Amino acid sequence: MIHQAPFSLQGEAGKALGTGWQTFEALGVKAAMLHRRSLDVGELVFTQRAKAGRTIPDDGEWLTLRDDAGTILFRGLAKRTFSWRERLYTFKVADAYKGMMETPLLDGDRAYVIYDARDLGALVLDIYQRGVAAGLPLQSPATMPGLFNVPKMAFRSASIAGAIEDALKWAPDAVTRMDHATDPQTLRFATRGEAAEMMIDLDADGHGVSDITLTPYPEARALSVSFAYARRDGDDVVLYLVQSAGDDNAEANRSLSLYLSGQERSDMLVTEALTTAQKAVAMAQAAVDAIGAEIDAAAASAQIPLTWAALVPKDSNLTAAVVAEPGFTMSPAGGSRTLYTGIACGLGTPWTIQATKSHAGVSLKTSGGAPATGWWPIESGSFSAKELETAGASKETRYIEGWFLVEWGGGSAGMTSLESAAPPDTDRLSGYTQNYNGNCATNSDYFQRWGWYRTNIAVDAINMSPAAVAAAVKAAAASGSSAFIARAEFVEAPDDLARNYFERQNWTPYKGEITLTPSAPLVPMPGDFVSVRGAEVPSEWAAMKVPVAETAIDLVTLSARVTIGPSPRQDFGSLVDRLRIPQEDNYQPG
């Protein structure tokens, strides 16, 4: 026997039992059964006689069970019942799977979750992780067994456990085991094809088996599997397709033929309904296109370019300069210029004075004058507050600030206007581009005059490019209608769905029990797959490799009862039942 007495319990800090370990004997536990189940709630059930001075765990206290070797066998939340006449406490301690059954599967705040066609392992893990994110005392398994792609599935008002059980109906060889050795607990998944086989040898000494009762159910194994489905080809054409695997000549009662979508299912639309659906889809797509065109147009003209033409209308001094001198322009690049600005002669040899002036060009800045990196200046009203919110963009005031530069030449009414209107924001440099000759004479051909003007324009700015805002708004509009559009689409079978499902159920299930004595060296647990061999048992038992649905261990006598077969929540008829229920609760969105 793997688990040996004495067994001990530990509770929670601040609760009646507390964090110290106490043996069953010290607690007065008279009867105790441990039930471990696949795809179901594991339970520890025990009783205590009421007695003065005896520690009685609290109702709602988390309890942990271990054996004499210190191995953690179980963790769960206690529910306590007291019988006054018998003066007896009865405890039912449920593991975290009970919480999975009581926690709704949500998409945001909606109890309606749609999964597109995807790998079944990834789908199940995503459902499981939604439960972890919701606060269940669980951690995710590091790996998942190899599975296969399954069709689009929808879950309405499902629990975490119910959705996992529903999804695994595509894999009737899948089992689970709650791993209590980890804290929090971990629900681990396994499949018949990948798991190692546990062989019970009835010819070996000390096998510890006192009884085995098994019934084969070959009729639960389909010899032929086919899935029929429809595929929309454009707006007006529907293709009807079939995937098959196994023996096409199998007798009817051993064939599984299911319809994912098509005329045999209620999601097949008659001509009038189909036309209505097409119009609705077209209207939805037209609305998306209109939103896209509108936001693209807004984005195309939203950003303020840092050019002379774009900024003149936004600065009244520049506007006045252009009025004073039509055609007057300046460069927003700013820049540095150097000229010969003075002369002196000594012994007939000229020496000169050079002057340099530098000013930074126009750029977007914060109110403190720092570069506003990651911000885009936009025209006021380019985007609505809702559009910016949808895109996740922020809008704040920034400043287009810096210097314009112009070669003034001999005279400029525009520059004169600027110097008159805003003398603190202008600067000039006059002089010659060539040195003086040996006679200390100048040459007017080389005279040049440069002028600068500093602008400072308050503008709206966003921390996302206009193109990115448009893309985000269009994506949101498309996603908002995509679910509606998808409702007019049929559920399709992924590649090799029939073959994959056929292989997963292509084995003979058995149901029954194996009873083990306390001396049994092997105790099959949920998550295991068992075969039995011996001289006096049916030879086919040696290759049956059937899953364990439940193991019940009497923690007082140490005997065990192993229930063989699929979990009651995971039977071979499960998929048929799932695909026969009403459309709104089926795999396709309702």
C-alpha positions in Angstrom: 0.0 0.0 0.0 1.4 3.4 -1.0 -0.2 5.3 1.9 0.5 4.2 5.5 -1.1 5.1 8.8 -1.1 7.0 11.0 -2.8 9.8 9.1 -2.7 13.4 10.2 -4.7 16.6 9.6 -3.6 20.2 9.4 -5.9 23.2 9.3 -5.5 27.0 8.8 -3.9 29.6 10.9 -6.5 31.3 13.1 -9.0 28.4 12.8 -9.9 25.7 15.2 -7.5 23.0 14.0 -4.7 25.4 13.2 -1.4 24.8 11.4 -0.1 22.0 13.7 -0.4 18.4 12.5 -2.7 16.2 14.6 -3.2 12.4 14.1 -6.6 10.8 13.6 -6.2 9.1 17.0 -5.7 12.4 18.7 -8.7 13.9 17.0 -10.9 11.0 17.6 -11.5 10.2 14.0 -13.5 6.9 13.9 -14.2 6.6 10.2 -12.5 8.1 7.2 -12.8 7.6 3.5 -10.7 9.3 0.8 -12.3 9.6 -2.6 -10.1 10.6 -5.6 -12.0 11.2 -8.8 -11.3 12.0 -12.5 -13.2 15.0 -13.8 -15.1 15.2 -10.5 -14.9 16.4 -7.0 -12.4 14.6 -4.7 -13.6 14.2 -1.1 -12.3 13.3 2.3 -15.2 12.1 4.5 -14.7 11.4 8.2 -16.5 11.5 11.6 -15.6 12.7 15.1 -17.4 12.0 18.3 -18.1 15.2 20.3 -16.0 15.1 23.5 -14.9 17.7 25.9 -11.5 19.1 25.1 -11.4 17.5 21.7 -10.3 19.7 18.8 -13.1 20.0 16.2 -12.2 21.7 12.9 -14.3 24.7 11.9 -16.9 24.6 9.2 -15.2 26.1 6.1 -11.7 25.4 7.3 -9.1 24.3 4.7 -7.8 20.9 5.8 -4.8 19.0 4.6 -4.3 15.2 4.9 -0.9 13.4 5.0 0.2 9.9 5.7 3.0 8.6 8.0 5.7 9.3 5.4 4.7 13.0 5.2 3.1 12.6 1.8 0.3 15.1 1.1 -2.7 13.1 0.1 -5.5 15.7 0.0 -6.4 19.4 0.5 -9.9 20.6 0.7 -12.5 22.9 2.2 -14.5 21.3 5.1 -18.3 21.2 5.4 -19.4 20.2 8.9 -22.6 18.5 10.0 -23.5 17.8 13.6 -26.0 15.2 14.8 -27.2 16.1 18.3 -28.8 12.7 19.0 -25.7 10.9 18.1 -23.3 13.6 19.3 -21.4 13.1 16.1 -19.7 15.4 13.7 -19.5 14.4 10.0 -17.1 16.2 7.7 -17.1 16.3 4.0 -14.0 18.0 2.7 -14.1 18.8 -1.0 -11.0 19.6 -3.2 -10.7 22.6 -5.5 -12.7 20.9 -8.3 -15.8 21.8 -6.3 -14.8 25.5 -6.7 -14.3 24.8 -10.5 -17.9 23.6 -10.6 -19.2 26.7 -8.9 -17.1 29.3 -10.7 -18.7 30.7 -13.9 -16.8 30.8 -17.2 -16.8 34.5 -18.2 -15.6 36.6 -21.0 -15.2 39.9 -19.3 -18.5 40.1 -17.4 -20.5 38.0 -19.8 -21.2 34.3 -19.2 -21.0 33.6 -22.9 -17.6 32.5 -24.3 -16.8 31.6 -27.9 -13.6 29.8 -28.9 -12.6 29.7 -32.5 -11.4 26.4 -33.9 -8.1 25.6 -32.1 -6.1 22.9 -30.4 -8.1 21.2 -27.7 -5.3 21.2 -25.2 -4.9 25.0 -25.6 -8.6 25.5 -25.3 -8.9 23.4 -22.1 -5.9 25.2 -20.6 -7.4 28.6 -21.4 -10.6 27.6 -19.6 -8.7 26.4 -16.6 -6.6 29.5 -16.4 -9.7 31.7 -16.4 -10.6 29.8 -13.2 -7.2 30.5 -11.8 -7.5 34.2 -12.7 -10.9 34.2 -11.0 -9.3 33.3 -7.7 -9.6 29.5 -7.5 -6.9 27.9 -5.3 -5.3 26.2 -8.3 -2.1 26.5 -10.4 -1.8 25.7 -14.0 0.0 22.5 -15.1 3.3 23.1 -16.8 2.4 20.8 -19.8 -0.7 19.5 -21.5 -1.1 16.1 -23.3 -1.0 16.1 -27.1 -4.5 16.7 -28.4 -5.9 18.0 -31.8 -7.8 20.8 -33.4 -11.5 20.9 -32.6 -14.3 23.0 -34.1 -15.5 26.4 -32.9 -17.2 26.0 -29.5 -19.5 28.3 -27.6 -20.2 28.1 -23.8 -23.3 29.8 -22.4 -23.7 30.0 -18.6 -21.1 27.3 -18.1 -18.9 26.7 -15.0 -15.1 26.3 -15.3 -15.4 22.5 -14.7 -18.5 22.1 -16.9 -16.8 23.8 -19.8 -13.7 21.6 -19.4 -15.8 18.5 -19.2 -17.7 19.6 -22.3 -14.6 20.4 -24.3 -13.0 17.0 -23.4 -15.9 15.2 -24.9 -13.9 15.5 -28.1 -11.2 13.3 -26.3 -13.0 10.4 -24.6 -9.6 9.0 -23.6 -8.8 12.1 -21.4 -8.6 11.9 -17.6 -7.6 14.2 -14.8 -5.9 13.9 -11.4 -5.9 16.5 -8.7 -2.2 16.9 -7.6 -2.4 17.8 -3.9 1.4 17.7 -3.4 1.5 21.2 -4.9 0.3 24.3 -3.1 -2.0 25.5 -4.6 -3.4 22.3 -6.0 -2.8 21.4 -9.7 -5.3 19.7 -11.9 -3.3 17.5 -14.3 -4.5 16.0 -17.6 -3.6 12.8 -19.3 -4.7 10.8 -22.3 -4.7 7.0 -23.0 -2.3 7.3 -25.9 0.4 9.1 -24.0 0.0 7.8 -20.4 2.0 4.8 -19.1 0.0 1.6 -18.5 -0.4 0.2 -14.9 -0.4 -3.6 -15.1 -2.0 -5.6 -12.3 -0.5 -9.2 -12.4 -2.8 -11.6 -10.7 -0.2 -14.4 -11.0 2.3 -12.4 -8.9 2.6 -13.1 -5.2 1.2 -10.3 -3.0 -0.9 -8.7 -5.7 -3.3 -7.6 -3.1 -6.4 -7.9 -5.2 -9.4 -9.4 -3.5 -12.0 -9.0 -6.3 -12.4 -7.7 -9.8 -15.7 -7.3 -11.6 -15.5 -5.8 -15.1 -18.0 -5.5 -18.0 -16.8 -4.7 -21.6 -18.8 -2.3 -23.7 -17.6 -2.8 -27.2 -20.8 -1.2 -28.5 -19.7 2.1 -27.1 -16.7 2.1 -29.5 -17.6 3.4 -33.0 -16.1 1.5 -35.9 -16.9 4.4 -38.2 -16.9 8.1 -37.6 -18.2 10.9 -39.9 -18.8 14.5 -39.4 -20.9 16.5 -41.8 -20.7 20.3 -42.0 -21.4 23.2 -44.2 -19.1 25.9 -45.5 -20.2 29.2 -46.9 -18.6 30.1 -50.2 -19.4 33.8 -50.6 -22.8 35.2 -49.9 -25.0 32.8 -52.0 -23.3 29.4 -52.1 -23.2 26.8 -49.3 -20.9 23.7 -49.7 -21.8 20.5 -47.9 -18.7 18.5 -46.8 -18.1 15.2 -44.9 -15.1 13.9 -43.0 -14.9 10.2 -42.3 -12.6 7.7 -40.6 -12.7 4.0 -39.7 -14.6 1.3 -41.4 -17.1 2.7 -43.9 -18.9 -0.7 -44.0 -19.5 -0.9 -40.2 -22.9 -1.9 -39.1 -25.2 1.1 -38.4 -25.2 0.6 -34.6 -21.4 0.9 -34.6 -21.3 4.0 -36.8 -21.1 7.6 -35.4 -22.5 10.1 -37.8 -22.8 13.7 -36.5 -23.7 17.0 -38.0 -21.7 20.0 -37.0 -23.6 22.3 -39.3 -25.9 22.1 -42.3 -29.5 21.5 -43.3 -30.0 18.7 -40.7 -29.2 21.2 -38.0 -31.3 24.3 -37.0 -28.5 26.6 -38.0 -29.2 25.9 -41.7 -31.1 28.9 -43.0 -34.0 28.7 -45.5 -33.8 30.9 -48.6 -35.7 33.8 -47.0 -33.7 33.7 -43.8 -30.5 33.3 -45.7 -31.2 36.4 -47.7 -32.0 38.3 -44.5 -28.8 37.1 -42.9 -26.8 38.2 -46.0 -28.4 41.6 -45.9 -27.6 41.9 -42.2 -24.0 40.9 -42.7 -23.7 43.3 -45.6 -25.1 46.1 -43.5 -22.8 45.3 -40.7 -19.8 45.2 -43.1 -21.0 48.5 -44.7 -21.1 50.1 -41.3 -17.5 48.9 -40.6 -16.4 50.2 -44.0 -18.0 53.6 -43.3 -16.3 53.9 -40.0 -13.0 52.9 -41.6 -13.3 55.5 -44.3 -14.3 58.2 -41.9 -11.5 57.6 -39.5 -8.9 57.2 -42.3 -10.0 60.5 -43.7 -9.6 62.1 -40.3 -6.2 60.5 -39.8 -5.0 61.7 -43.2 -5.5 65.4 -42.3 -5.1 65.2 -38.5 -1.4 65.7 -38.0 0.0 69.2 -38.2 3.2 69.2 -40.4 6.0 71.4 -39.2 6.1 73.3 -42.4 5.9 77.0 -43.3 2.6 76.5 -45.2 1.0 74.7 -42.3 2.2 77.0 -39.5 1.7 80.4 -41.1 -2.1 80.4 -40.4 -1.5 79.4 -36.8 0.8 82.4 -36.0 -0.7 85.9 -36.4 2.8 87.5 -36.8 3.6 85.1 -39.7 0.2 85.8 -41.2 0.8 89.5 -41.1 4.3 89.1 -42.6 2.9 87.3 -45.6 0.3 90.1 -46.0 3.0 92.7 -45.9 5.1 90.7 -48.4 3.1 88.3 -50.6 5.2 85.2 -51.3 7.4 85.7 -48.2 8.6 82.4 -46.8 11.0 81.2 -44.1 12.6 77.8 -43.4 11.5 76.0 -40.2 14.9 74.3 -40.0 16.5 77.2 -38.2 20.3 76.9 -38.5 23.7 78.5 -37.9 25.1 81.3 -40.1 28.6 83.0 -40.1 29.5 86.4 -41.8 32.3 88.9 -41.9 30.9 91.8 -39.9 33.8 94.1 -39.3 37.2 95.4 -40.6 40.4 97.1 -39.3 43.6 97.9 -41.2 47.1 97.9 -39.9 50.0 98.7 -42.2 47.7 98.1 -45.2 46.8 94.5 -44.1 43.1 93.9 -43.3 42.0 91.9 -40.3 38.4 90.9 -39.9 35.7 90.2 -37.3 33.4 87.2 -37.9 30.1 86.7 -36.2 28.0 83.5 -35.9 24.4 83.1 -34.8 22.6 79.8 -34.3 19.0 79.0 -33.5 17.3 75.6 -33.3 14.5 74.9 -35.8 10.9 74.3 -35.2 9.8 71.2 -33.2 7.2 69.9 -30.8 8.0 70.6 -27.1 6.5 70.5 -23.7 5.5 73.6 -21.7 8.9 73.5 -20.1 10.7 73.5 -23.5 11.8 69.8 -23.4 11.3 67.7 -26.6 7.9 66.2 -26.6 9.1 62.8 -27.8 6.3 60.3 -28.6 3.7 62.9 -29.2 2.0 64.0 -32.5 0.5 67.5 -33.0 -3.0 67.3 -34.4 -5.7 69.7 -35.6 -8.2 70.4 -32.9 -11.3 68.2 -33.3 -9.6 65.6 -35.6 -10.6 62.7 -33.3 -13.5 62.5 -30.9 -12.8 61.7 -27.2 -14.5 58.3 -27.8 -12.2 57.5 -30.7 -9.1 58.3 -28.7 -10.5 56.3 -25.8 -11.1 53.3 -28.1 -7.5 53.6 -29.4 -6.1 54.0 -25.9 -4.6 57.4 -26.8 -4.2 60.5 -24.5 -4.6 64.1 -25.6 -2.7 67.0 -24.0 -1.5 70.5 -24.9 1.9 70.7 -26.4 3.8 73.5 -28.2 5.2 73.9 -31.7 8.3 76.0 -30.8 11.5 77.1 -32.5 13.0 79.4 -35.1 12.3 80.1 -38.7 15.2 81.3 -40.9 15.2 83.5 -44.1 17.8 85.1 -46.2 16.8 88.7 -46.0 18.9 90.2 -48.7 18.7 93.9 -49.2 15.2 94.3 -47.9 12.1 92.4 -46.9 8.7 93.8 -45.9 7.9 90.5 -44.3 10.9 90.4 -42.1 10.5 94.1 -41.3 6.9 93.3 -40.2 8.1 90.5 -37.9 10.8 92.8 -36.3 8.2 95.4 -35.7 5.5 93.1 -34.3 7.7 90.8 -32.1 11.1 92.3 -31.6 12.0 89.9 -28.7 11.3 86.9 -31.0 13.5 88.0 -33.9 17.2 88.1 -34.6 19.4 89.1 -37.5 22.9 88.8 -38.8 24.4 91.1 -41.5 27.8 91.0 -43.2 29.8 89.6 -46.0 30.4 86.2 -47.2 34.0 87.0 -48.4 37.0 88.5 -46.7 38.1 92.1 -47.5 40.7 92.8 -50.2 44.3 94.0 -49.5 43.2 97.6 -49.7 40.7 97.0 -46.9 37.9 97.5 -49.4 34.6 95.6 -49.4 32.6 94.2 -52.3 28.9 94.6 -52.2 28.4 91.5 -54.3 29.1 89.5 -51.1 26.8 91.3 -48.8 24.1 89.1 -47.1 21.6 89.5 -44.4 19.9 86.6 -42.4 16.8 86.9 -40.2 15.3 84.6 -37.6 11.8 84.5 -36.0 10.8 82.3 -33.1 7.3 80.9 -33.0 5.4 79.3 -30.1 2.1 77.8 -31.0 -0.1 75.8 -28.5 -1.6 72.8 -30.1 -3.5 69.5 -29.2 -1.1 66.6 -29.2 -1.7 62.8 -28.9 0.7 60.1 -27.8 -0.2 57.8 -30.7 0.3 58.5 -34.4 -3.0 59.4 -36.3 -2.5 56.3 -38.4 -2.3 54.1 -35.3 -5.4 55.7 -33.9 -7.3 55.0 -37.1 -6.1 51.4 -37.2 -7.2 50.8 -33.6 -10.6 52.4 -34.1 -11.1 50.3 -37.3 -10.1 47.1 -35.5 -12.5 47.8 -32.7 -15.3 48.5 -35.2 -14.5 45.3 -37.0 -14.3 43.2 -33.8 -17.6 44.6 -32.7 -19.3 43.3 -35.9 -17.2 40.2 -36.4 -19.1 38.3 -33.7 -22.3 39.2 -35.5 -20.9 38.3 -38.9 -19.6 35.0 -37.5 -23.2 34.1 -36.5 -24.0 33.7 -40.2 -21.1 31.3 -40.6 -21.3 27.6 -40.3 -19.2 25.5 -37.9 -16.5 23.7 -39.9 -14.5 20.6 -39.1 -10.8 21.2 -38.8 -8.5 19.1 -40.8 -8.4 15.4 -39.7 -11.1 15.9 -37.1 -12.8 12.6 -38.0 -9.5 10.7 -37.9 -8.4 12.2 -34.6 -11.7 11.6 -32.9 -11.9 8.1 -34.3 -8.4 7.2 -32.8 -9.3 8.7 -29.4 -12.3 6.4 -29.1 -11.0 3.4 -30.9 -10.6 1.2 -27.8 -13.1 -1.0 -25.9 -14.2 0.6 -22.7 -14.7 -1.5 -19.5 -16.7 -0.6 -16.4 -16.5 -2.2 -13.0 -14.5 -2.3 -9.8 -11.2 -3.6 -8.5 -11.1 -4.3 -4.7 -7.7 -4.1 -3.1 -6.5 -5.3 0.3 -4.3 -3.2 2.6 -1.3 -5.1 1.4 -1.7 -4.2 -2.3 1.6 -2.8 -3.7 -0.2 -0.8 -6.4 -3.2 1.3 -6.0 -4.5 2.8 -9.3 -5.5 6.4 -9.0 -7.5 8.7 -11.3 -5.2 9.7 -14.1 -4.0 6.1 -14.4 -4.8 3.5 -17.1 -5.1 -0.1 -15.9 -4.7 -3.5 -17.5 -5.0 -6.9 -15.7 -3.4 -10.2 -16.6 -3.6 -13.6 -15.0 -4.1 -17.2 -15.9 -7.8 -17.2 -15.0 -9.1 -13.9 -16.4 -10.1 -13.0 -19.9 -7.0 -12.6 -22.1 -8.3 -9.3 -23.5 -8.0 -7.7 -20.0 -4.2 -7.6 -20.5 -4.5 -5.0 -23.2 -7.6 -3.1 -22.2 -5.7 -0.1 -20.7 -8.9 1.5 -19.3 -9.0 4.7 -17.2 -9.6 4.9 -13.5 -12.8 7.0 -12.7 -12.5 6.9 -8.9 -10.4 5.4 -6.1 -11.9 5.2 -2.7 -9.5 4.4 0.2 -10.7 3.5 3.7 -8.2 5.3 5.8 -9.0 3.1 8.8 -8.8 -0.4 7.2 -6.5 0.7 4.3 -8.5 -1.3 1.8 -9.3 0.4 -1.5 -12.0 0.2 -4.1 -11.1 1.3 -7.7 -13.8 2.2 -10.1 -12.8 1.4 -13.6 -14.1 3.2 -16.7 -14.6 6.7 -18.0 -15.6 9.4 -15.6 -19.4 9.6 -15.3 -19.0 13.1 -16.7 -16.9 11.7 -19.7 -18.7 8.9 -21.3 -18.6 7.6 -24.9 -22.1 9.0 -25.6 -21.1 12.5 -24.4 -20.3 14.0 -27.7 -23.5 12.7 -29.3 -25.5 14.2 -26.4 -23.6 17.5 -26.7 -24.4 17.8 -30.4 -28.0 16.9 -30.0 -28.9 19.7 -27.5 -30.5 23.0 -28.7 -28.6 25.3 -31.0 -28.1 28.2 -28.5 -26.1 25.9 -26.2 -24.2 24.1 -29.0 -20.7 24.5 -30.4 -21.7 27.2 -32.9 -22.7 30.6 -31.6 -26.4 30.9 -31.1 
